[in-house]
Amino acid sequence: MPRQTPLDAPPSPAPGRTGPLASLRENPGFRALWVSNVFFFGGAWIQTMVLGWIVFETTGSELHLAVFTAVRLAPMLLGPFAGVLSDRYDRVRLLTLACGWALAAAATVSGLESLTQVPYWALVLGGLAIGLAQSPSQPARSALVLSLVGRRNLSNANALNAMAMNMTQVVGPALGGALISAFGAPAALWISSAWYAASLLALWPLRHTGRGGTEQRGGTEQPAAAEPVVAMLVGGLRSVLRNRLAAAVLAVTLAANVFLWPVHQAFMPVFAKESLGLDADGLGWLLTCGGIGGLVGSLVMAALGDFRFKGGLFVYGTAAWAALWALFALSAMSGRLTLSFALMAGIGVLSAAFGVLQTTLLLMTTEPAFQGRALGVQELAIGVMPLSSLGLGVAAEYLGVATTTFVSGLLLVLFLATLALRLPALPRYRGV
């Protein structure tokens, strides 16, 4: 599946702010990709919620649900190999294949659930199949953005993608619950499968705009010479890790997914029930505050456009995000409900600085030939979250979830302060 038609990055617009929706308004290619992302991740969030509901309803076991979730997330560990594919093959075709695979897997599980009660092992395999469509396609999805919008609009485009992710994260689970209540789980699965079909259709305008796997020869881009996958993987890892700025960005991603993201993914029900005395509806509102904050933060990031203090906002914004988690833990321990909701909204706002800029800076600091592999390593760094969840879970068992979160927040702040002192080039980086 070699690339046939490279897509040159569009010329950079004149300096100055062009509005928070600039990339959507001015770039039809990115607009098509963004719409595809909305439907793809919307379908993924609905599927995750509905399948999790079916697993727990079928087994009645928290352990079985945890195993299902771990298997569902396991394909993130394939990130480095997915990065090699992103650098070697047509990225649009890779995304098309991922959408088609997700549609087929989701339709198969939906059909089985409509006909009979699907056994647990089949649900686990279905979750794995859908995970294989989602996580390994991320390097191609992120690298394609730079090809479509260019460096000047990269922060804006990544912020708009983060906005799409936040929207689907807020709407998807709620919609999944509403669909189960209204039509039943099998119908909810079929409806969520249709979202993958819509994502696939949205990619159609990009079918001739693949990029990557090319090199400069005589002033024009030609297909790159075929190289063994293992050699590409090793060479890419060596190049990325030798790049101090790129390695530092990856280190921040790894640290955040070791210390704090597992708290958001796994421990919020514990905070809601044991610390704040909230029921399921209260937990939903608490998570909604974080989601709305994330939307606001993404919109602010998009409005900033090609701003100069990218590295500083990444380092210090992530440190402020970690500090707010520590404060949230203290407020939960003291049972201060209103303050906890306000802090969760602030956590959502500041999460945009980390979420948007971790990809933006990684693309900007990596050579074009290795960008897919750099994003693959990023996916692997994110993929440690299931393992770190277990470690934090053990700590929370002995110390309590609030104390564990407080310590984790402070450790991340300390790590970022040390990084800023040891590598001042990162907080000073402007993306030039």
Secondary structure, 3 states (H helix, E strand, C coil): CCCCCCCCCCCCCCCCCCCCCHHHHHCHHHHHHHHHHHHHHHHHHHHHHHHHHHHHHHHCCHHHHHHHHHHHHHHHHHHHHHHHHHHHCCHHHHHHHHHHHHHHHHHHHHHHHHHCCCCHHHHHHHHHHHHHHHHHHHHHHHHHHHHHHCCCCHHHHHHHHHHHHHHHHHHHHHHHHHHHHHHCHHHHHHHHHHHHHHHHHHCHHHCCCCCCCEEEECCEEEECCCCCHHHHHHHHHHHHHHCHHHHHHHHHHHHHHHHCHHHHHHHHHHHHHHHCCCCHHHHHHHHHHHHHHHHHHHHHHHHHCCCCCHHHHHHHHHHHHHHHHHHHHHHHHCCCHHHHHHHHHHHHHHHHHHHHHHHHHHHHHCCHHHHHHHHHHHHHHHCCHHHHHHHHHHHHHHHCHHHHHHHHHHHHHHHHHHHHHHCCCCCCCCCC
